[in-house]
Amino acid sequence: MYKILILAYLIGTDPVITQQNFEMQGWYKTMQECQSNLLKQHPDQTYEVMREFVEDTNFKFDWLVAGCTNEETGEKYMVFPDYPNGKPQELEGLEFELQDLVI
């Protein structure tokens, strides 16, 4: 079974210190089904799942990496945010890799 995980940090703080893993509700039978849900876009071209996550956390957290994972096989699919207006200051110089998202 596949699930969606999000690595996020508390906005305005040091992301290395405040990063946390969040598990979205729901399970998927296939990677394709999970990816389809993860990649659904809102009309403003944002990912629906990440938008819901940010709204559900009252805009206190922002996502760094999101993905579909399977705990049994270790299979992962990841997406990273785009920053069309530039990275937030607290993220400047930092890169988050796939291994930062712990299953």
ABEGO torsion letter per residue (X at the ends): XBBBBBBBBBBGBBAAAABBBBBBBEBBABAAAAAAAAABBBAAGBBAAAAAAAAAAGGABBBABBBBBBAAAGBBBBBBBBBAAEBBAAABGBBBBAAABBX
